[in-house]
Amino acid sequence: MALVLFAVGDFATTPLAVQIALGVLCLIAASQFAVALVNFAVTVVVAPKRLPRMDFSSGIPLQQRTLVVVPTMLDSAAGLDSLLEALEVRFLGNRDPALHFALLTDFRDAPSEHMPGDEQLLELARERIEEINARYAAETSGGSASDIFLLLHRPRLWNPQEGAWMGRERKRGKLAELNALIRGAPGAAERFSLIVGDASLLRGVRYVITLDTDTQLPHGAAREMVATMAHPLNQPRFGAAREGAAPLVVEGYGILQPRVEATLDGAARSRYAWLFGAPAGIDPYTLAVSDVYQDLFGEGSFIGKGIYDVDALERVLADRLPENRILSHDLLEGCFTRSGLLSDVTLYEDDPATYAADVGRRHRWTRGDWQLLPWIMPWLRKRDPGSSTARW
């Protein structure tokens, strides 16, 4: 404040409008500092709270069958090989008869529905999935060559607002149509132009672990996530924020968000990532970390990488989010279905390697945050995200 007053000279003679503007700016800066200070104090005073979990050390029960899915783009043969290699690594670190792994893909946006090379790329994807399934067929519960890996590919649809042929609603649309397929909704299978693998297994899936293209799933992490989600104290219970409001999860959790840390490889990709990225690598001395909202209020924020209950999402989010309006859908989904933080389970992903990539990501986040402002208004009953913590 002293520097601001010095910069404008005699504050008493400063126009009222300038005084008000300076006051607002100082208030914003002071509020951010106050929030950071309070959050730090809470993490020092309050011990981290681990969510209860089942003992699945001998394996995940088939009643808790789970699909590990990577919503991503299919754009080249080299990209396909990279996607399948990463999917295989996730499987090798999380082998279990009740775990299945899938690529949930769209083509890139295009000026026409079909582009040269599309069919050849899909045929190559089919061959690769069948090949990797055959390689591990003996390790599945039933010995079927199509038990472990699946490919679910959607066609391009015309989007007049974007002026392009593209996958409907991008990532959110992928997961919504996957959920419909899992629960056997009429016409759900027709929303995919290609399904490779035993899709009948999807009818028994209870949970979905969704990961980004570059997200690493460490050894045993999937089992810990399912074990926590399956605990009776964490089961989602439904209600409404107020009379007449749309349903949402009021107790338990519909989504669990693990901790996300930076990879060592990602930090070494560029000097920018090394200087401005998060601390990279594995911390062998930390079991659980403090989080203000989880430790005080029992809720966390969903950032798009975690495990969710298929039935909970379908019940709460069905026809709730408008098309072409929501960019930061992960945050809203976490509010409606009550997201919890799994601070003792860690996923890893790369930090942006360049300033341009980092700024682009932050720009998308900012746009998404502005789009969510109407959703906290109390007169929008269907849009009410529920608790005060979710609003904050």
C-alpha positions as CSV (number, residue, x, y, z in Angstrom):
1,M,0.0,0.0,0.0
2,A,2.8,2.4,0.9
3,L,4.4,1.9,-2.6
4,V,1.0,2.6,-4.2
5,L,0.6,5.8,-2.3
6,F,4.1,6.9,-3.1
7,A,3.5,6.3,-6.8
8,V,0.4,8.5,-6.9
9,G,1.8,11.2,-4.8
10,D,-0.5,13.0,-2.3
11,F,-3.3,10.6,-1.7
12,A,-5.6,13.2,-0.3
13,T,-5.7,15.1,-3.6
14,T,-6.1,11.9,-5.6
15,P,-9.5,11.7,-7.4
16,L,-12.1,9.5,-5.7
17,A,-12.3,7.1,-8.7
18,V,-8.5,6.4,-8.5
19,Q,-8.8,5.9,-4.7
20,I,-11.5,3.4,-5.2
21,A,-9.6,1.5,-8.0
22,L,-6.5,1.4,-5.8
23,G,-8.5,0.2,-2.9
24,V,-10.0,-2.6,-4.9
25,L,-6.6,-3.7,-6.2
26,C,-5.1,-3.6,-2.7
27,L,-8.1,-5.6,-1.4
28,I,-7.6,-8.3,-4.0
29,A,-3.9,-8.6,-3.2
30,A,-4.5,-8.6,0.5
31,S,-7.2,-11.3,0.2
32,Q,-5.0,-13.6,-1.8
33,F,-2.2,-13.2,0.8
34,A,-4.7,-13.8,3.6
35,V,-6.1,-16.9,2.0
36,A,-2.6,-18.3,1.4
37,L,-1.7,-17.5,5.0
38,V,-4.8,-19.2,6.5
39,N,-4.3,-22.2,4.2
40,F,-0.7,-22.6,5.3
41,A,-1.7,-22.3,9.0
42,V,-4.4,-25.0,8.6
43,T,-2.0,-27.4,7.0
44,V,0.4,-26.9,9.9
45,V,-2.2,-27.4,12.6
46,V,-4.5,-30.0,11.1
47,A,-3.1,-33.5,10.5
48,P,-3.8,-35.0,7.0
49,K,-6.8,-37.3,7.0
50,R,-6.7,-40.5,5.0
51,L,-9.9,-41.8,3.6
52,P,-10.9,-45.3,4.8
53,R,-10.4,-48.1,2.3
54,M,-11.0,-51.8,1.9
55,D,-8.2,-54.4,1.9
56,F,-8.0,-55.5,-1.7
57,S,-4.4,-56.8,-1.3
58,S,-5.4,-60.2,-2.7
59,G,-7.2,-58.6,-5.7
60,I,-10.2,-56.5,-6.6
61,P,-13.5,-58.3,-6.4
62,L,-15.2,-58.8,-9.7
63,Q,-18.2,-56.9,-8.3
64,Q,-15.9,-53.8,-8.3
65,R,-14.9,-54.3,-11.9
66,T,-13.1,-51.1,-13.1
67,L,-12.2,-49.7,-16.5
68,V,-9.0,-47.6,-16.8
69,V,-9.7,-45.3,-19.7
70,V,-7.6,-42.6,-21.6
71,P,-9.7,-40.1,-23.5
72,T,-7.4,-38.9,-26.2
73,M,-7.0,-38.1,-29.9
74,L,-6.1,-40.5,-32.7
75,D,-4.0,-38.7,-35.3
76,S,-1.1,-40.8,-36.5
77,A,0.4,-44.2,-36.5
78,A,3.3,-43.0,-34.3
79,G,0.8,-41.4,-31.9
80,L,-1.1,-44.7,-31.8
81,D,2.0,-46.6,-30.9
82,S,2.8,-44.2,-28.1
83,L,-0.7,-44.4,-26.7
84,L,-0.6,-48.2,-26.7
85,E,2.8,-48.4,-25.2
86,A,1.7,-46.1,-22.3
87,L,-1.5,-48.2,-21.9
88,E,0.5,-51.4,-21.7
89,V,2.8,-49.9,-19.0
90,R,-0.3,-48.9,-17.0
91,F,-1.5,-52.5,-17.2
92,L,1.8,-54.0,-16.3
93,G,1.9,-52.0,-13.1
94,N,-1.7,-52.7,-12.2
95,R,-2.5,-56.3,-13.2
96,D,-5.8,-57.6,-11.9
97,P,-8.6,-59.7,-13.4
98,A,-11.1,-57.0,-12.5
99,L,-9.2,-54.2,-14.2
100,H,-9.6,-53.4,-17.9
101,F,-7.8,-50.8,-20.0
102,A,-9.2,-48.7,-22.9
103,L,-8.4,-45.9,-25.3
104,L,-11.4,-43.6,-25.8
105,T,-10.6,-41.8,-29.0
106,D,-11.7,-39.1,-31.5
107,F,-10.1,-37.9,-34.7
108,R,-8.8,-34.3,-34.8
109,D,-11.2,-31.6,-35.8
110,A,-11.5,-31.4,-39.6
111,P,-13.3,-29.5,-42.4
112,S,-15.1,-32.7,-43.4
113,E,-16.4,-35.9,-41.7
114,H,-13.9,-38.2,-43.3
115,M,-10.3,-37.3,-44.0
116,P,-7.6,-39.2,-46.1
117,G,-6.0,-41.9,-43.9
118,D,-8.8,-42.2,-41.4
119,E,-9.8,-45.7,-42.4
120,Q,-6.2,-46.9,-42.5
121,L,-5.5,-45.5,-39.1
122,L,-8.6,-47.2,-37.6
123,E,-7.6,-50.5,-39.2
124,L,-4.1,-50.2,-37.7
125,A,-5.6,-49.4,-34.3
126,R,-7.8,-52.6,-34.6
127,E,-4.7,-54.7,-35.4
128,R,-2.7,-53.2,-32.5
129,I,-5.4,-53.8,-29.9
130,E,-6.0,-57.4,-31.1
131,E,-2.3,-58.0,-31.0
132,I,-1.8,-56.7,-27.5
133,N,-4.9,-58.6,-26.3
134,A,-3.6,-61.8,-27.7
135,R,-0.2,-61.3,-26.0
136,Y,-1.8,-61.2,-22.6
137,A,-4.8,-63.5,-23.1
138,A,-3.6,-66.2,-20.8
139,E,-3.5,-63.7,-17.8
140,T,-7.1,-62.8,-17.9
141,S,-9.8,-64.2,-15.8
142,G,-11.6,-66.1,-18.6
143,G,-8.7,-66.6,-20.9
144,S,-10.3,-64.6,-23.7
145,A,-8.1,-62.7,-26.0
146,S,-10.3,-59.6,-25.7
147,D,-10.7,-59.3,-21.9
148,I,-8.0,-56.7,-21.1
149,F,-7.7,-54.0,-23.7
150,L,-10.4,-52.1,-25.7
151,L,-10.6,-49.3,-28.3
152,L,-13.7,-47.2,-28.4
153,H,-13.6,-44.7,-31.2
154,R,-16.2,-42.0,-32.0
155,P,-17.0,-40.5,-35.4
156,R,-16.8,-36.8,-36.2
157,L,-20.0,-34.9,-36.0
158,W,-20.7,-31.4,-37.4
159,N,-20.6,-28.7,-34.8
160,P,-22.0,-25.4,-36.1
161,Q,-20.7,-23.3,-33.2
162,E,-17.1,-24.5,-33.8
163,G,-17.5,-24.6,-37.6
164,A,-15.8,-28.0,-37.8
165,W,-16.4,-31.8,-37.8
166,M,-15.3,-33.0,-34.4
167,G,-16.0,-35.4,-31.6
168,R,-19.2,-34.4,-29.7
169,E,-18.4,-32.4,-26.6
170,R,-14.7,-33.5,-26.7
171,K,-13.6,-35.2,-23.5
172,R,-16.9,-34.7,-21.6
173,G,-18.8,-36.2,-24.5
174,K,-16.4,-39.1,-24.7
175,L,-16.9,-40.0,-21.0
176,A,-20.7,-39.4,-21.1
177,E,-21.1,-41.7,-24.1
178,L,-18.8,-44.3,-22.4
179,N,-21.0,-44.2,-19.3
180,A,-24.1,-44.7,-21.5
181,L,-22.5,-47.7,-23.2
182,I,-21.5,-49.2,-19.8
183,R,-25.1,-48.9,-18.5
184,G,-26.6,-50.2,-21.8
185,A,-28.5,-47.1,-22.8
186,P,-30.5,-47.5,-26.0
187,G,-28.4,-46.6,-29.1
188,A,-25.2,-46.1,-27.0
189,A,-23.1,-48.5,-29.1
190,E,-24.1,-46.7,-32.3
191,R,-22.4,-43.5,-31.0
192,F,-19.1,-45.3,-31.6
193,S,-17.8,-46.0,-35.1
194,L,-15.4,-48.7,-34.0
195,I,-15.3,-50.9,-30.9
196,V,-12.4,-53.3,-30.6
197,G,-12.4,-55.8,-27.7
198,D,-15.1,-57.5,-25.6
199,A,-17.5,-54.7,-25.0
200,S,-19.9,-57.0,-23.2
201,L,-17.6,-56.8,-20.2
202,L,-18.4,-53.1,-19.9
203,R,-21.9,-54.0,-18.5
204,G,-20.2,-55.2,-15.3
205,V,-18.0,-52.1,-14.8
206,R,-18.8,-50.2,-11.6
207,Y,-15.9,-47.6,-11.6
208,V,-14.0,-45.8,-14.2
209,I,-10.5,-44.5,-13.7
210,T,-9.9,-41.6,-16.2
211,L,-6.4,-40.5,-17.1
212,D,-4.9,-37.9,-19.4
213,T,-2.7,-39.0,-22.3
214,D,0.5,-38.3,-20.4
215,T,-0.7,-39.4,-16.9
216,Q,1.3,-42.2,-15.4
217,L,-0.5,-44.8,-13.2
218,P,2.1,-46.1,-10.7
219,H,2.3,-49.7,-9.5
220,G,-0.8,-50.7,-7.5
221,A,-2.4,-47.2,-7.7
222,A,-5.5,-48.5,-9.4
223,R,-6.1,-51.1,-6.7
224,E,-5.8,-48.4,-4.0
225,M,-8.2,-46.1,-5.8
226,V,-10.8,-48.9,-6.2
227,A,-10.4,-50.0,-2.6
228,T,-11.1,-46.5,-1.3
229,M,-14.0,-46.0,-3.6
230,A,-15.6,-49.3,-2.5
231,H,-15.4,-48.6,1.2
232,P,-19.0,-48.3,2.8
233,L,-18.2,-45.0,4.4
234,N,-17.3,-43.5,1.0
235,Q,-20.4,-44.7,-0.8
236,P,-22.3,-41.8,-2.5
237,R,-25.6,-40.8,-0.9
238,F,-27.9,-38.6,-2.8
239,G,-30.0,-35.5,-1.8
240,A,-30.5,-31.9,-2.9
241,A,-29.0,-28.7,-1.8
242,R,-32.5,-27.4,-1.2
243,E,-36.1,-28.3,-1.9
244,G,-36.8,-28.4,-5.6
245,A,-33.1,-28.5,-6.6
246,A,-31.7,-31.2,-8.9
247,P,-30.1,-34.2,-7.1
248,L,-26.4,-34.3,-6.1
249,V,-24.2,-36.3,-3.8
250,V,-24.5,-35.0,-0.3
251,E,-22.5,-37.6,1.6
252,G,-19.7,-40.0,0.6
253,Y,-18.0,-39.5,-2.8
254,G,-18.9,-40.0,-6.4
255,I,-15.4,-39.0,-7.5
256,L,-12.0,-39.5,-5.9
257,Q,-9.0,-37.3,-7.0
258,P,-5.5,-38.6,-6.3
259,R,-2.6,-36.3,-5.8
260,V,-0.8,-35.3,-9.0
261,E,2.9,-34.7,-9.2
262,A,5.4,-33.9,-12.0
263,T,7.5,-36.6,-13.7
264,L,11.3,-36.5,-13.7
265,D,11.3,-36.9,-17.5
266,G,8.9,-33.9,-17.9
267,A,11.1,-31.7,-15.7
268,A,14.1,-32.6,-17.9
269,R,12.5,-31.8,-21.2
270,S,13.3,-28.1,-21.1
271,R,14.9,-25.4,-18.9
272,Y,11.4,-23.8,-18.6
273,A,9.9,-27.0,-17.1
274,W,12.9,-27.3,-14.8
275,L,12.6,-23.7,-13.5
276,F,8.9,-23.2,-13.3
277,G,7.5,-26.7,-13.0
278,A,6.4,-28.4,-9.8
279,P,8.9,-30.4,-7.8
280,A,9.4,-33.6,-9.8
281,G,9.8,-37.3,-8.8
282,I,8.8,-39.6,-6.0
283,D,8.9,-38.5,-2.3
284,P,9.6,-41.8,-0.4
285,Y,9.1,-40.1,3.0
286,T,5.6,-38.7,2.5
287,L,2.5,-40.9,2.8
288,A,-0.3,-38.4,2.8
289,V,-0.2,-34.6,2.4
290,S,-2.4,-31.9,3.9
291,D,-5.2,-30.3,1.9
292,V,-7.2,-27.5,3.5
293,Y,-10.6,-28.4,2.0
294,Q,-10.3,-32.2,2.4
295,D,-9.0,-32.0,6.0
296,L,-11.5,-29.4,7.2
297,F,-14.6,-30.0,5.1
298,G,-14.1,-33.5,3.7
299,E,-14.2,-32.4,0.0
300,G,-11.6,-31.8,-2.7
301,S,-11.5,-30.5,-6.3
302,F,-11.6,-32.8,-9.3
303,I,-9.1,-31.9,-12.0
304,G,-9.9,-34.6,-14.5
305,K,-7.7,-37.5,-13.4
306,G,-9.3,-39.9,-10.9
307,I,-11.9,-42.6,-10.3
308,Y,-15.6,-42.1,-10.4
309,D,-18.7,-44.2,-9.7
310,V,-20.5,-44.7,-13.0
311,D,-24.0,-44.8,-11.5
312,A,-23.4,-41.7,-9.4
313,L,-22.3,-39.7,-12.4
314,E,-25.2,-40.9,-14.5
315,R,-27.8,-40.1,-11.8
316,V,-26.5,-36.6,-11.0
317,L,-25.2,-35.4,-14.4
318,A,-27.7,-36.8,-16.8
319,D,-28.8,-33.9,-19.1
320,R,-27.5,-31.4,-16.6
321,L,-24.7,-29.7,-18.5
322,P,-25.5,-27.8,-21.7
323,E,-23.5,-28.5,-24.9
324,N,-20.8,-26.1,-26.1
325,R,-21.0,-24.1,-22.9
326,I,-18.7,-25.8,-20.4
327,L,-14.9,-25.8,-20.7
328,S,-14.0,-26.6,-17.1
329,H,-16.5,-29.5,-16.8
330,D,-14.2,-31.4,-14.4
331,L,-14.7,-28.9,-11.6
332,L,-18.5,-28.9,-12.0
333,E,-18.6,-32.7,-12.0
334,G,-16.6,-32.8,-8.8
335,C,-19.0,-30.3,-7.2
336,F,-22.2,-32.2,-8.2
337,T,-20.9,-35.6,-7.3
338,R,-18.8,-34.6,-4.3
339,S,-15.2,-35.1,-5.0
340,G,-12.7,-36.3,-2.4
341,L,-8.9,-36.1,-2.3
342,L,-6.8,-39.2,-2.2
343,S,-3.7,-37.6,-0.8
344,D,-1.9,-40.9,-0.2
345,V,-2.2,-42.0,-3.9
346,T,-0.1,-40.3,-6.5
347,L,-0.4,-40.0,-10.2
348,Y,2.4,-38.4,-12.4
349,E,2.3,-36.2,-15.5
350,D,4.5,-33.8,-17.4
351,D,4.6,-30.1,-16.8
352,P,4.4,-27.8,-19.8
353,A,7.8,-27.7,-21.6
354,T,7.5,-24.2,-23.0
355,Y,6.1,-20.8,-21.9
356,A,3.6,-20.8,-24.8
357,A,2.2,-24.2,-23.7
358,D,1.9,-23.1,-20.1
359,V,0.2,-19.8,-21.1
360,G,-2.2,-21.7,-23.4
361,R,-3.1,-24.1,-20.6
362,R,-3.7,-21.2,-18.1
363,H,-5.8,-19.4,-20.7
364,R,-8.1,-22.4,-21.0
365,W,-8.4,-22.6,-17.3
366,T,-9.2,-18.9,-17.0
367,R,-11.9,-19.2,-19.7
368,G,-13.3,-22.2,-18.0
369,D,-13.5,-20.4,-14.7
370,W,-15.3,-17.4,-16.2
371,Q,-17.8,-19.8,-17.8
372,L,-18.7,-21.3,-14.4
373,L,-19.7,-18.0,-12.7
374,P,-23.4,-18.4,-13.6
375,W,-23.5,-21.8,-11.9
376,I,-23.1,-20.4,-8.4
377,M,-26.2,-18.2,-8.7
378,P,-28.8,-19.3,-6.2
379,W,-31.8,-18.7,-8.5
380,L,-30.5,-21.4,-11.0
381,R,-31.9,-24.4,-9.3
382,K,-30.7,-27.0,-11.8
383,R,-27.3,-25.5,-11.8
384,D,-26.8,-25.1,-8.0
385,P,-23.5,-26.9,-7.3
386,G,-24.5,-27.6,-3.7
387,S,-22.3,-27.0,-0.7
388,S,-20.7,-23.7,0.3
389,T,-17.3,-25.4,-0.1
390,A,-18.2,-26.3,-3.7
391,R,-19.2,-22.7,-4.4
392,W,-16.0,-21.4,-2.9
